[in-house]
Amino acid sequence: MVTLRTYELVAVPDIPPLEIDAPVGATVALVAGPRLGTAVARVLVGLAAPVAGRILVGDRDVTDLPPLRRRIGYVPAGSALLPHLTVGRNISYGQRRRQRVRDVADDWAAVLVDRLELAPTLGLRPHLLSEAQRFRVALARAMACLPEVLVVDLPSAVDGVRLGDLVGRLSPPDSPGVTVLLCSSDDEVLADVADRVEAAGEVRP
């Protein structure tokens, strides 16, 4: 069963279409330079419109849906934490706009905090964290609302972070696991991911 699938997806002009098939619970790498990887990630999560093509999550066509209805979590490049909020409030930020899963997500967010070893940091602001801690906070924020797919834009390696070691902590018990799409061209980041989709071309500066 496939969780994330694209049909002839063109994220930006003059770039060949992408065909992505990411099975349930699998981690798939989109091998793409930083600009193209970020452009594709933003299209998949609904922050930008595609030039052409379709995006499916399970059997749902989400191409024209707003981000909140796609059930796709997103870890942007650099983590993009809100600097004026504590770690705890960063993690819970997205839940405030997803009332239908809030009760379940509150309990699940607490589990994520424990699994990602973030409890000692909950009252801190992002600038007091290491880069690895900020990445784990961004993971917890993205997964707190129980998405079906997680898109991780990771152009370069983060010291102390191996995504493969963290993915197993991100799925609730008795679930098939979250489907992860990793956008990167960094050999160190990609080292643990065997299933890859090569993106042709690059976005012009």
Salt bridges, closest charged atoms under 4 A:
ASP21 OD1 - ARG5 NE 2.52
ASP61 OD2 - ARG54 NH2 3.07
ASP64 OD2 - ARG54 NH2 3.55
GLU148 OE2 - ARG60 NH2 3.68
GLU148 OE2 - ARG71 NH1 3.75
ASP165 OD2 - ARG162 NE 3.89
ASP192 OD1 - ARG162 NH2 2.62
